[in-house]
């Protein structure tokens, strides 16, 4: 348990208490109790070595996805959390470059759906990269500079597009899932014991330094026997992994750039949240695994006809100085399953919140408008018990 936690408020669950502690801005929370798999610093006696299926992924296929051979991956589990696997940055030098570029340049393109579609016309959101790259490339550190469209991006959905209002997927709201991301997901799932995993839906979340993701459970998918895969790029975050009930205190852990999290089995339906983004010391640098990008290795990712060039990476790296990107990939339907009739209910519920399923900012609402200031000048706080959204 982190030092300095406040006395629990009446009726406040254990998860929300820790969420509020790590989200706190002033004074900043003590992060010494946060598990750091990259530094072999973890909850005493709880961190375990996870067994992977080395033979399930060939070295050639791993390299094709920008990954090291599975035999070189460092994978961990947690005692009492069956089905939870944490893989500490298994990417090759330069391997993350491709995926960051895809999240900023390729995946936001139509017909995929993003938060900006809620209040902008199709023509305005047709090429976010093209409309933003020059301004981003020459952007300074001043906070008063106008935000680019890429900096206003908060979420993108892929494949079966999640409906934030109904909390459901539907066969009518579907576009082709990206081939390269499906391939990456298939290699990771196979290494973790799920050789038949099929990537059918993706949610990309774009965080800034003031962003957080509220307490929730991912259960909108119709088949929970398949794992949820989470890929993190850019600045680090504090991730809270709880239990099946909110009165169970969560374990805090860092997710650094390149880290992959797999939630399956019992852990597939655990409460979790991201209360805080943690910038690199000094606030003006990239994580070391990104600042030493090797572009000759990124060329081995032969899944795209648009490789990440040094010019692309100049824009991507400028964006990541103050941001984190998270890709989550899910299988919506079980083998041989179809969507239930529209009259059937219950397959779209997402426990733990009433709002949208994407990050929350201290400054903005989902429709892109700034939060109304209180009379004392501070911004309105959104409830941590909801999944609020951040959109500029």
ZIQUIFEN-V371172 format. One record per pair of residues at least 24 apart in sequence whose C-alpha atoms are under 10 Angstrom apart, sorted by the first residue. I is the first residue (numbers start at 1). J is the second residue. D is the distance in Angstrom with one decimal. If there is no record, write none. Layout:
BEGIN
I:J:D  I:J:D
END
This chain:
BEGIN
1:32:9.5  1:33:6.4  1:34:8.8  1:43:9.3  1:249:9.1  1:250:9.5  1:251:8.5  1:252:9.0  2:29:8.5  2:30:6.6  2:31:7.2  2:32:7.1  2:33:5.1  2:34:7.8  2:252:9.1  3:29:8.6  3:30:6.6  3:31:8.8  3:32:8.3  3:33:7.8  4:29:7.9  4:30:7.5  5:29:8.8  5:30:9.3  12:246:9.5  12:247:8.5  13:245:9.2  13:246:5.9  13:247:4.8  13:248:7.8  13:249:8.3  13:385:9.8  14:242:9.3  14:245:9.4  14:246:6.4  14:247:4.8  14:248:5.8  14:249:4.9  14:250:7.7  15:215:7.9  15:240:8.4  15:241:9.0  15:242:7.0  15:243:9.0  15:245:8.8  15:246:5.5  15:247:6.3  15:248:6.4  15:249:5.1  15:250:5.9  15:251:9.4  15:271:8.5  15:272:8.7  15:273:9.1  15:385:9.5  16:214:9.2  16:215:7.6  16:246:7.7  16:247:8.6  16:248:9.9  16:249:8.6  16:250:9.3  16:273:9.6  16:275:9.9  16:383:9.9  16:384:7.0  16:385:7.0  17:247:9.6  17:249:8.4  17:250:9.8  17:384:9.8  18:240:8.5  18:249:7.4  18:250:7.5  18:251:9.2  18:252:8.7  18:275:8.9  19:212:9.6  19:213:9.8  19:214:8.3  19:215:8.0  19:238:9.8  19:239:9.5  19:240:7.6  19:249:9.7  19:250:8.8  19:252:9.3  19:272:9.7  19:273:7.7  19:274:8.0  19:275:5.7  19:276:8.8  19:384:7.6  19:385:9.5  20:275:7.4  20:276:9.8  20:384:7.6  21:275:8.6  21:276:9.9  22:238:7.8  22:239:9.7  22:240:9.4  22:252:9.0  22:274:9.0  22:275:5.9  22:276:6.4  22:277:9.7  23:210:9.1  23:211:9.2  23:212:7.5  23:213:10.0  23:238:9.2  23:274:8.6  23:275:4.8  23:276:5.4  23:277:8.9  23:384:9.4  24:275:8.6  24:276:8.5  25:210:9.1  25:276:9.4  29:276:9.9  31:238:8.8  31:252:9.0  31:253:9.4  31:254:9.5  31:278:9.8  33:251:9.2  33:252:7.5  33:253:8.5  34:238:7.6  34:239:8.9  34:240:9.3  34:251:7.8  34:252:5.0  34:253:4.9  34:254:6.5  35:238:9.1  35:239:9.5  35:251:7.8  35:252:6.1  35:253:4.3  35:254:6.2  35:255:9.4  36:88:9.6  36:238:9.7  36:252:9.1  36:253:5.9  36:254:5.4  36:255:8.0  36:256:8.9  37:74:9.0  37:75:8.9  37:76:7.8  37:77:10.0  37:86:8.1  37:87:8.6  37:88:6.7  37:253:7.9  37:254:7.6  37:255:8.6  37:256:9.3  37:259:9.6  38:74:8.9  38:87:9.4  38:88:6.2  38:89:8.4  38:254:8.8  38:255:9.2  38:256:8.2  38:259:9.2  39:88:9.9  41:253:9.7  42:78:9.5  42:251:9.8  42:252:9.4  42:253:8.1  42:254:10.0  43:78:8.8  43:79:9.8  43:251:8.1  43:252:9.0  43:253:9.2  45:78:8.9  45:79:7.9  46:77:8.1  46:78:5.3  46:79:4.8  46:80:7.9  46:81:9.4  47:76:6.6  47:77:5.9  47:78:4.8  47:79:6.4  47:80:9.9  48:75:8.7  48:76:5.5  48:77:4.9  48:78:5.6  48:79:6.7  48:85:9.6  49:74:8.1  49:75:6.2  49:76:4.5  49:77:5.9  49:78:8.5  49:85:9.1  49:86:9.5  50:74:8.3  50:75:5.2  50:76:4.6  50:77:5.3  50:78:8.7  50:83:9.7  50:84:8.9  50:85:6.6  50:86:8.2  50:87:8.9  50:192:8.9  51:75:7.4  51:76:8.1  51:77:8.9  51:85:9.1  51:191:9.1  51:192:7.8  51:193:9.2  52:76:9.7  52:85:9.5  52:188:9.7  52:189:9.9  52:190:8.8  52:191:5.4  52:192:5.4  52:193:7.1  53:188:9.9  53:189:9.7  53:190:7.2  53:191:4.7  53:192:6.2  53:193:6.3  53:194:9.4  53:195:9.7  54:190:9.1  54:191:6.3  54:192:9.0  54:193:9.8  55:190:9.3  55:191:7.9  56:187:8.0  56:188:9.5  56:189:9.5  56:190:5.8  56:191:5.7  56:192:8.9  56:193:8.2  56:194:9.4  56:195:7.4  57:186:9.2  57:187:6.1  57:188:8.3  57:189:9.7  57:190:6.8  57:191:6.3  57:195:9.3  58:187:8.9  58:191:9.9  60:300:9.7  61:183:8.8  61:184:8.9  61:187:7.5  61:301:9.5  62:90:9.7  62:91:9.1  62:92:9.4  62:183:9.6  62:184:8.1  62:187:6.8  62:188:8.8  62:301:9.4  63:91:8.8  63:92:7.7  63:95:8.6  63:297:8.9  63:298:9.5  63:300:6.7  63:301:7.0  63:302:9.3  64:95:9.4  64:180:9.5  64:183:9.0  64:184:8.6  64:187:10.0  64:297:9.9  64:298:9.3  64:299:9.1  64:300:5.8  64:301:4.7  64:302:6.0  64:303:7.2  65:91:8.6  65:92:9.3  65:95:7.6  65:96:9.6  65:98:9.2  65:99:9.4  65:180:7.7  65:181:8.5  65:182:10.0  65:183:7.1  65:184:5.4  65:185:9.1  65:186:9.9  65:187:8.0  65:188:9.7  65:298:9.3  65:300:8.0  65:301:5.5  65:302:7.9  65:303:7.6  66:90:8.8  66:91:5.8  66:92:5.6  66:93:8.3  66:94:7.6  66:95:4.3  66:96:7.1  66:97:9.0  66:98:8.1  66:99:9.0  66:184:8.3  66:297:7.8  66:298:6.8  66:299:8.9  66:300:7.0  66:301:5.6  66:302:9.2  66:303:9.9  67:91:4.2  67:92:5.2  67:93:8.9  67:94:9.7  67:95:6.6  67:96:8.9  67:184:8.6  67:187:9.2  67:188:9.3  67:258:10.0  67:300:10.0  67:301:9.2  68:92:5.4  68:93:9.0  68:95:9.0  70:187:9.3  70:188:8.9  70:191:7.1  70:192:9.9  71:191:9.8  73:191:9.9  75:192:9.5  75:259:10.0  75:260:9.3  75:261:9.5  76:261:9.7  77:262:9.8  78:251:9.6  80:243:9.6  80:266:9.8  80:267:9.5  81:241:9.3  81:242:9.3  81:243:8.5  81:263:9.4  81:264:9.6  81:265:9.2  81:266:7.3  81:267:6.0  81:268:9.8  81:270:9.2  82:263:8.9  82:264:7.8  82:265:6.7  82:266:6.1  82:267:6.2  82:268:9.3  83:192:9.4  83:227:8.5  83:262:7.7  83:263:5.9  83:264:4.5  83:265:4.9  83:266:6.2  83:267:5.4  83:268:7.3  84:192:9.9  84:227:9.4  84:228:9.9  84:241:9.7  84:261:7.6  84:262:5.8  84:263:4.8  84:264:6.2  84:265:8.0  84:266:8.3  84:267:5.7  84:268:7.8  84:270:9.9  85:192:7.9  85:229:9.7  85:260:8.3  85:261:5.9  85:262:5.0  85:263:6.6  85:264:8.4  85:267:9.4  86:230:9.6  86:255:9.2  86:259:7.4  86:260:6.0  86:261:4.7  86:262:6.4  86:263:8.8  87:188:9.5  87:192:9.9  87:231:9.7  87:255:9.9  87:258:8.8  87:259:5.8  87:260:5.0  87:261:6.2  87:262:8.1  88:255:8.5  88:256:8.0  88:257:9.0  88:258:7.1  88:259:4.8  88:260:6.6  88:261:8.6  89:231:9.4  89:232:9.0  89:233:9.7  89:255:9.5  89:256:7.7  89:257:6.9  89:258:4.3  89:259:4.3  89:260:6.8  89:289:8.8  90:188:9.9  90:258:6.9  90:259:7.2  90:260:8.0  91:257:9.8  91:258:6.4  91:259:8.5  91:260:9.7  91:289:9.3  92:258:9.5  92:289:9.4  92:293:9.4  92:294:8.9  92:297:7.2  92:298:8.2  92:300:9.9  93:289:7.2  93:290:8.2  93:292:7.5  93:293:5.9  93:294:5.6  93:295:8.2  93:296:9.1  93:297:6.5  93:298:7.7  94:289:8.4  94:290:7.6  94:291:9.6  94:292:7.9  94:293:4.6  94:294:4.6  94:295:5.6  94:296:7.6  94:297:5.5  94:298:4.9  94:299:8.5  94:300:9.4  94:301:9.7  94:308:9.4  95:258:8.9  95:289:9.8  95:290:9.4  95:293:8.2  95:294:8.2  95:295:8.5  95:296:9.8  95:297:6.7  95:298:5.2  95:299:8.7  95:300:8.5  95:301:7.6  95:308:10.0  96:232:9.5  96:233:7.3  96:234:9.4  96:257:8.4  96:258:6.6  96:289:8.6  96:290:7.5  96:293:8.4  96:294:10.0  96:298:7.9  96:308:10.0  97:233:9.2  97:290:7.7  97:293:7.3  97:294:8.8  97:295:8.1  97:297:9.6  97:298:6.7  97:299:9.9  97:307:9.2  97:308:6.6  97:309:9.1  97:310:9.7  97:312:9.2  97:313:7.0  97:316:8.3  97:317:9.1  98:295:9.4  98:298:6.4  98:299:8.6  98:300:10.0  98:301:7.5  98:303:9.8  98:304:8.9  98:306:9.2  98:307:6.7  98:308:5.5  98:309:9.1  98:312:9.7  98:313:9.0  99:180:9.2  99:181:8.3  99:184:9.8  99:231:9.5  99:232:9.9  99:233:8.4  99:258:9.9  99:298:9.7  99:301:9.8  99:307:10.0  99:308:8.9  99:325:9.7  99:327:9.3  100:232:9.5  100:233:6.9  100:234:8.4  100:308:9.0  100:312:9.9  100:313:8.7  100:316:6.9  100:317:9.0  100:319:9.9  100:320:9.0  100:324:9.7  100:325:7.6  100:326:9.6  100:327:9.8  101:129:9.7  101:306:9.5  101:307:8.6  101:308:6.3  101:309:9.2  101:312:7.1  101:313:7.2  101:315:8.9  101:316:6.4  101:317:9.6  102:178:9.8  102:180:9.5  102:181:9.2  102:304:9.3  102:306:9.1  102:307:9.2  102:308:8.5  102:316:9.9  103:156:8.7  103:204:7.5  103:205:9.4  103:206:9.1  103:233:9.9  103:316:9.6  103:325:7.7  103:326:9.0  103:327:8.3  104:128:8.2  104:129:6.7  104:133:9.9  104:150:7.2  104:151:9.8  104:153:9.1  104:156:10.0  104:206:9.5  104:312:9.8  104:315:9.4  104:316:7.4  104:319:9.1  104:325:9.1  105:129:5.2  105:130:8.2  105:132:10.0  105:133:9.4  105:150:9.1  105:306:9.9  105:308:9.8  105:312:8.7  105:315:10.0  105:316:9.0  106:178:9.5  106:306:9.1  107:156:7.5  107:157:8.6  107:158:7.8  107:177:9.7  107:178:7.9  107:181:9.9  107:204:8.9  108:150:9.2  108:153:8.7  108:155:8.7  108:156:6.1  108:157:8.4  108:158:9.0  108:204:9.2  109:156:9.3  110:175:9.6  111:157:9.9  111:158:9.0  111:159:9.9  111:174:9.3  111:175:6.9  111:176:8.9  112:156:7.0  112:157:6.2  112:158:5.8  112:159:7.9  112:160:9.8  112:161:8.1  112:174:8.9  112:175:7.0  112:176:8.8  112:177:9.2  113:155:8.3  113:156:5.5  113:157:5.4  113:158:7.2  113:159:9.7  113:161:7.4  113:162:9.4  113:173:10.0  113:174:10.0  113:175:9.5  113:203:9.9  114:153:7.3  114:154:7.5  114:155:5.5  114:156:4.2  114:157:6.4  114:158:9.4  114:161:9.8  114:203:9.7  114:204:9.2  114:205:10.0  114:391:9.9  115:152:8.7  115:153:6.6  115:154:6.2  115:155:5.7  115:156:6.8  115:157:9.1  115:358:9.7  115:366:7.6  115:367:7.8  115:368:8.5  115:389:9.4  115:390:8.9  115:391:6.6  115:392:8.9  116:149:8.5  116:150:9.8  116:152:7.6  116:153:6.7  116:154:8.1  116:155:8.6  116:156:9.2  116:366:9.3  116:367:7.9  116:368:7.8  116:391:7.5  116:392:8.1  117:156:10.0  117:367:9.5  118:366:8.7  118:367:6.6  118:368:8.7  118:391:9.7  119:366:9.8  119:367:6.5  119:368:7.7  119:369:9.9  120:367:9.8  120:368:9.9  124:149:9.3  125:149:8.2  125:150:9.9  128:152:9.7  128:153:8.8  129:312:9.8  129:315:9.3  132:315:9.0  133:311:9.7  133:312:8.5  133:314:9.2  133:315:6.0  133:316:8.7  133:318:9.7  133:319:9.5  134:315:7.9  135:315:9.1  136:314:9.0  136:315:6.1  136:316:8.7  136:317:9.6  136:318:6.7  136:319:7.0  137:311:9.2  137:312:9.5  137:313:9.8  137:314:6.6  137:315:5.2  137:316:8.7  137:317:9.0  137:318:6.6  137:319:8.6  138:314:9.8  138:315:8.9  138:318:8.8  139:315:9.8  139:318:8.0  139:319:9.5  140:318:9.4  141:284:8.7  141:321:9.9  141:322:9.9  147:392:8.7  148:319:10.0  148:392:9.9  149:392:8.7  150:206:9.3  150:319:8.4  151:206:8.5  151:207:9.3  151:208:8.5  151:319:7.6  151:322:9.7  151:323:8.8  151:391:9.3  151:392:8.1  152:206:8.9  152:208:9.9  152:368:7.8  152:390:8.7  152:391:6.0  152:392:4.8  153:204:9.9  153:205:8.6  153:206:6.6  153:207:9.0  153:368:9.6  153:390:8.7  153:391:6.6  153:392:7.3  154:204:8.1  154:205:5.8  154:206:4.8  154:207:6.9  154:208:9.1  154:211:9.9  154:325:9.4  154:358:7.4  154:359:7.3  154:360:9.1  154:361:9.8  154:366:8.8  154:368:9.7  154:389:7.9  154:390:6.0  154:391:5.4  154:392:7.9  155:203:6.9  155:204:5.3  155:205:4.7  155:206:6.0  155:207:9.1  155:325:9.5  155:326:9.5  155:327:9.8  155:357:9.1  155:358:6.6  155:359:8.3  155:389:9.1  155:390:8.7  155:391:8.3  156:202:8.1  156:203:5.9  156:204:5.1  156:205:6.9  156:206:8.6  156:327:9.4  156:358:9.6  157:201:7.4  157:202:5.6  157:203:4.7  157:204:6.4  157:205:9.0  157:327:9.8  157:328:9.8  157:329:10.0  158:199:9.9  158:200:8.0  158:201:5.5  158:202:4.7  158:203:6.4  158:204:8.2  158:329:9.0  159:199:8.3  159:200:5.5  159:201:4.6  159:202:6.4  159:203:9.2  159:329:9.7  159:330:9.8  159:332:9.8  160:199:9.9  160:200:6.3  160:201:4.9  160:202:7.6  160:203:9.7  160:330:9.7  160:331:9.5  160:332:7.9  161:200:9.4  161:201:6.7  161:202:7.8  161:203:8.3  162:201:7.9  162:202:8.6  162:203:8.0  162:220:8.7  162:221:9.6  162:348:9.4  162:357:9.0  163:348:9.1  163:356:9.1  163:357:9.4  164:354:9.9  164:355:7.9  164:356:5.5  164:357:6.8  164:358:9.3  165:354:9.6  165:355:8.4  165:356:7.6  165:357:9.9  166:348:7.1  166:349:8.3  166:350:9.9  167:219:9.6  167:220:6.7  167:221:9.9  167:346:9.8  167:347:8.8  167:348:5.0  167:349:5.9  167:350:6.6  167:354:9.5  167:355:9.5  167:356:8.4  167:357:8.7  168:219:9.8  168:220:6.0  168:221:8.0  168:222:9.5  168:345:9.7  168:346:9.1  168:347:7.0  168:348:4.1  168:349:7.2  168:350:8.7  169:201:8.9  169:220:7.4  169:221:7.5  169:222:8.9  169:332:8.0  169:339:8.7  169:347:8.6  169:348:7.0  170:332:9.8  170:339:7.1  170:340:9.3  170:342:9.1  170:348:9.5  171:338:8.8  171:339:7.1  174:200:9.3  174:201:8.9  175:200:9.7  175:201:9.5  176:200:8.7  176:201:9.5  177:201:7.1  177:202:8.0  178:202:9.3  178:303:10.0  178:304:10.0  179:303:7.5  179:304:8.7  180:301:8.9  180:302:8.8  180:303:5.3  180:304:6.9  181:303:8.9  181:327:9.5  181:329:8.6  182:329:8.5  183:303:8.4  184:303:9.6  185:228:9.8  185:229:7.3  185:230:9.4  185:231:9.5  185:328:9.6  185:329:7.3  185:330:9.1  186:229:10.0  188:229:8.2  188:260:8.7  188:261:9.8  188:262:8.7  189:226:9.2  189:227:7.6  189:228:9.0  189:229:7.7  189:262:8.1  192:227:9.3  192:262:8.0  192:264:9.6  193:227:9.8  194:225:9.9  194:226:7.7  194:227:7.9  194:264:9.6  196:226:9.0  196:335:8.9  197:225:10.0  197:226:6.8  197:227:7.9  197:228:9.9  197:330:8.7  197:331:7.0  197:334:9.4  197:335:9.4  198:226:8.7  198:227:10.0  198:329:9.4  198:330:7.8  198:331:5.6  198:332:8.7  198:333:8.9  198:334:9.1  198:335:9.1  199:226:9.9  199:228:9.6  199:229:9.5  199:328:10.0  199:329:6.2  199:330:5.7  199:331:5.2  199:332:8.1  199:333:9.9  200:329:7.5  200:330:6.1  200:331:5.0  200:332:6.0  200:333:8.0  201:328:8.4  201:329:5.9  201:330:5.3  201:331:6.4  201:332:6.7  201:333:9.9  202:228:9.9  202:229:9.5  202:230:9.8  202:327:6.9  202:328:5.6  202:329:4.5  202:330:6.3  202:331:8.9  202:332:9.9  203:230:9.6  203:326:8.2  203:327:6.1  203:328:5.4  203:329:6.7  203:330:8.7  203:357:9.0  203:358:8.5  204:230:9.6  204:231:9.4  204:232:10.0  204:325:7.1  204:326:5.7  204:327:4.6  204:328:6.3  204:329:8.7  204:358:8.6  205:232:9.7  205:324:8.3  205:325:5.9  205:326:5.2  205:327:6.6  205:328:8.3  205:357:9.2  205:358:6.2  205:359:6.9  205:390:9.7  206:233:9.9  206:323:7.1  206:324:6.0  206:325:4.8  206:326:6.6  206:327:9.0  206:358:8.5  206:359:7.6  206:390:8.9  206:391:9.6  207:234:9.5  207:235:9.0  207:237:9.5  207:276:9.7  207:277:7.7  207:320:9.6  207:322:8.5  207:323:5.5  207:324:5.0  207:325:6.2  207:326:8.0  207:358:9.2  207:359:6.7  207:360:8.5  207:361:8.3  207:390:8.4  208:235:8.8  208:276:9.7  208:277:7.3  208:278:9.8  208:279:9.6  208:319:9.7  208:320:8.9  208:321:9.4  208:322:5.9  208:323:4.4  208:324:6.4  208:325:8.9  208:359:9.2  208:360:9.6  208:361:7.9  208:390:9.4  209:235:8.4  209:236:9.7  209:237:9.4  209:276:7.8  209:277:5.4  209:278:7.2  209:279:7.1  209:283:9.8  209:321:9.6  209:322:6.0  209:323:6.3  209:324:8.2  209:361:8.7  209:362:9.6  210:275:9.5  210:276:7.4  210:277:7.0  210:278:9.5  210:322:9.5  210:323:9.4  210:359:9.8  210:360:8.3  210:361:5.7  210:362:5.9  210:363:8.0  210:390:9.9  211:237:9.8  211:274:8.6  211:275:7.7  211:276:6.7  211:277:6.7  211:323:9.2  211:324:9.4  211:358:9.9  211:359:6.1  211:360:5.4  211:361:4.4  211:362:6.7  211:363:8.9  211:364:9.8  211:389:9.2  211:390:7.5  212:237:9.1  212:238:9.4  212:239:9.8  212:273:7.9  212:274:5.4  212:275:4.7  212:276:5.5  212:277:7.2  212:358:8.8  212:359:5.3  212:360:5.0  212:361:6.3  212:362:8.4  212:384:9.0  212:387:9.3  212:388:9.0  212:389:8.9  212:390:8.8  213:239:9.3  213:272:8.9  213:273:5.5  213:274:4.7  213:275:6.0  213:276:8.2  213:277:9.9  213:356:10.0  213:357:8.2  213:358:6.4  213:359:4.3  213:360:5.7  213:361:8.7  213:384:8.3  213:386:9.1  213:387:6.6  213:388:7.5  213:389:8.1  213:390:9.4  214:271:9.9  214:272:8.0  214:273:5.3  214:274:6.6  214:275:7.1  214:352:8.6  214:353:7.7  214:355:9.3  214:356:9.5  214:357:8.4  214:358:8.2  214:359:7.1  214:360:7.3  214:382:9.5  214:383:8.3  214:384:5.4  214:385:6.4  214:386:5.9  214:387:4.6  214:388:6.8  214:389:9.0  215:240:8.7  215:241:9.6  215:242:9.3  215:246:8.8  215:271:6.5  215:272:5.6  215:273:4.7  215:274:7.8  215:275:8.7  215:351:9.0  215:352:6.1  215:353:6.9  215:357:9.9  215:383:9.9  215:384:6.7  215:385:5.9  215:386:6.8  215:387:6.7  215:388:9.8  216:242:9.8  216:246:9.4  216:269:9.3  216:270:8.2  216:271:5.3  216:272:5.8  216:273:6.5  216:274:10.0  216:350:7.2  216:351:5.9  216:352:4.4  216:353:6.0  216:354:9.5  216:357:8.5  216:384:9.8  216:385:8.1  216:386:7.9  216:387:7.0  217:242:9.8  217:243:9.9  217:244:8.8  217:268:8.4  217:269:5.8  217:270:5.9  217:271:4.9  217:272:6.5  217:273:8.8  217:349:9.4  217:350:6.0  217:351:5.2  217:352:6.2  217:353:8.5  217:357:10.0  218:268:7.6  218:269:6.4  218:270:8.0  218:271:8.1  218:272:8.9  218:330:9.7  218:348:9.8  218:349:8.7  218:350:5.9  218:351:7.3  218:352:9.2  218:357:9.3  219:268:8.3  219:269:6.6  219:270:9.5  219:332:9.7  219:346:9.9  219:347:8.0  219:348:7.3  219:349:6.5  219:350:5.3  219:351:7.2  220:332:8.0  220:346:8.6  220:347:5.9  220:348:4.4  220:349:5.4  220:350:5.5  220:351:8.8  221:330:7.6  221:331:7.1  221:332:4.5  221:333:6.9  221:334:9.3  221:347:7.0  221:348:7.1  221:349:8.9  221:350:9.2  222:331:8.5  222:332:5.5  222:333:5.5  222:334:7.2  222:337:8.8  222:338:9.1  222:339:8.0  222:340:9.2  222:346:9.4  222:347:5.9  222:348:7.9  223:330:9.5  223:331:7.3  223:332:6.0  223:333:5.4  223:334:5.2  223:335:8.9  223:337:8.8  223:347:9.3  224:264:7.9  224:265:7.8  224:266:9.4  224:268:6.9  224:269:7.9  224:330:9.5  224:331:8.5  224:332:8.3  224:333:8.9  224:334:8.3  225:264:6.9  225:265:6.3  225:266:9.2  225:268:8.0  225:331:9.2  225:333:9.9  225:334:7.9  226:263:8.8  226:264:6.5  226:265:7.9  226:268:8.3  226:330:7.6  226:331:6.3  226:332:8.5  226:333:8.9  226:334:7.8  227:261:9.9  227:262:6.4  227:263:5.4  227:264:4.4  227:265:7.4  227:267:9.1  227:268:6.5  227:329:8.7  227:330:6.9  227:331:7.6  228:261:8.1  228:262:5.7  228:263:5.2  228:264:6.5  228:265:9.9  228:267:9.6  228:268:6.8  228:269:9.7  228:328:6.9  228:329:6.0  228:330:5.2  228:331:7.7  229:260:7.2  229:261:5.9  229:262:4.8  229:263:6.7  229:264:8.9  229:268:9.9  229:327:8.0  229:328:5.5  229:329:5.2  229:330:6.6  229:331:9.6  230:259:8.3  230:260:5.6  230:261:5.0  230:262:6.4  230:263:8.4  230:326:6.8  230:327:5.6  230:328:4.4  230:329:6.6  230:330:9.1  231:255:9.1  231:256:9.6  231:257:8.4  231:258:6.8  231:259:6.1  231:260:4.7  231:261:6.7  231:262:9.1  231:325:8.2  231:326:5.5  231:327:5.0  231:328:6.4  231:329:8.6  232:256:6.7  232:257:5.4  232:258:5.5  232:259:5.6  232:260:6.5  232:261:8.6  232:324:7.2  232:325:6.0  232:326:4.6  232:327:6.6  232:328:8.9  233:257:4.2  233:258:5.5  233:259:7.6  233:260:9.5  233:287:9.5  233:290:8.9  233:320:8.3  233:323:8.8  233:324:5.8  233:325:5.1  233:326:6.3  233:327:8.6  234:258:8.0  234:279:9.0  234:280:9.6  234:286:7.1  234:287:7.0  234:289:9.4  234:290:7.7  234:316:9.6  234:317:8.5  234:319:8.9  234:320:5.3  234:321:7.5  234:322:8.3  234:323:6.2  234:324:4.5  234:325:6.3  234:326:8.8  235:277:6.9  235:278:6.4  235:279:5.4  235:280:6.8  235:283:9.7  235:285:9.3  235:286:7.2  235:287:6.9  235:290:9.9  235:320:6.8  235:321:7.3  235:322:7.1  235:323:5.9  235:324:4.9  235:325:8.2  236:276:8.7  236:277:5.9  236:278:5.1  236:279:6.3  236:280:7.6  236:286:10.0  236:287:8.4  236:323:8.9  236:324:7.0  236:325:9.7  237:274:6.9  237:275:7.9  237:276:5.7  237:277:4.2  237:278:5.2  237:279:8.2  237:324:8.0  238:273:8.6  238:274:5.8  238:275:6.4  238:276:5.4  238:277:6.4  238:278:7.1  239:272:7.3  239:273:5.9  239:274:4.7  239:275:7.0  239:276:7.8  239:277:9.2  240:271:8.3  240:272:5.3  240:273:5.2  240:274:6.2  240:275:7.6  240:276:9.8  241:267:9.0  241:270:7.1  241:271:6.3  241:272:4.6  241:273:7.0  241:274:9.1  242:267:9.1  242:269:9.7  242:270:6.0  242:271:5.0  242:272:5.7  242:273:8.6  243:267:8.0  243:269:8.3  243:270:5.0  243:271:5.7  243:272:8.2  244:268:9.8  244:269:6.8  244:270:5.0  244:271:6.3  244:272:9.8  245:270:7.9  245:271:7.2  245:352:9.6  246:270:9.2  246:271:7.0  246:272:9.5  246:352:8.5  254:278:8.8  256:287:8.2  256:289:9.6  256:324:9.4  257:286:9.4  257:287:7.0  257:288:9.2  257:289:7.4  257:290:7.9  257:324:8.2  257:325:8.9  257:326:9.5  258:287:9.9  258:289:8.1  258:290:9.0  258:326:9.9  259:326:10.0  260:326:9.7  260:327:9.6  260:328:9.7  261:328:9.3  262:328:9.7  262:329:9.9  269:350:9.9  269:351:9.2  270:351:9.8  271:351:8.4  271:352:7.6  272:352:9.4  273:359:9.6  273:384:9.4  273:387:9.3  274:359:8.3  274:360:9.7  275:359:9.5  275:360:9.3  275:384:8.8  277:322:9.4  277:323:8.3  277:324:7.7  278:322:9.7  278:323:9.7  278:324:9.5  279:320:10.0  279:321:8.2  279:322:7.3  279:323:8.4  279:324:9.3  280:321:8.7  280:322:9.4  283:321:7.6  283:322:7.8  284:318:9.7  284:320:9.9  284:321:6.2  284:322:8.0  285:317:9.3  285:318:9.5  285:320:9.0  285:321:6.1  285:322:9.0  286:317:7.4  286:318:9.0  286:320:7.1  286:321:5.8  286:322:8.9  286:323:9.8  287:320:9.4  287:321:9.0  290:317:8.0  290:320:9.4  291:317:8.2  351:386:9.9  352:384:10.0  352:385:6.8  352:386:6.9  352:387:7.9  353:383:9.4  353:384:8.7  353:385:5.9  353:386:4.1  353:387:5.2  353:388:8.4  354:383:10.0  354:385:8.2  354:386:5.3  354:387:6.4  354:388:8.2  355:383:9.6  355:385:9.2  355:386:5.5  355:387:4.7  355:388:5.1  355:389:7.6  356:386:8.0  356:387:5.2  356:388:5.4  356:389:5.9  356:390:9.4  357:386:9.1  357:387:5.6  357:388:7.0  357:389:7.0  358:387:6.7  358:388:6.7  358:389:5.2  358:390:7.2  358:391:9.4  359:387:7.3  359:388:6.5  359:389:4.9  359:390:5.6  359:391:8.7  360:384:9.0  360:386:9.5  360:387:7.3  360:388:5.1  360:389:4.3  360:390:4.5  360:391:8.3  361:388:8.3  361:389:7.0  361:390:5.0  361:391:8.0  361:392:9.5  362:389:10.0  362:390:8.3  363:390:8.0  363:391:9.3  363:392:8.8  364:388:9.9  364:389:8.0  364:390:5.6  364:391:6.2  364:392:6.2  365:389:6.3  365:390:5.6  365:391:5.9  365:392:7.1  366:390:5.2  366:391:4.7  366:392:7.3  367:391:6.0  367:392:7.0  368:392:3.6
END
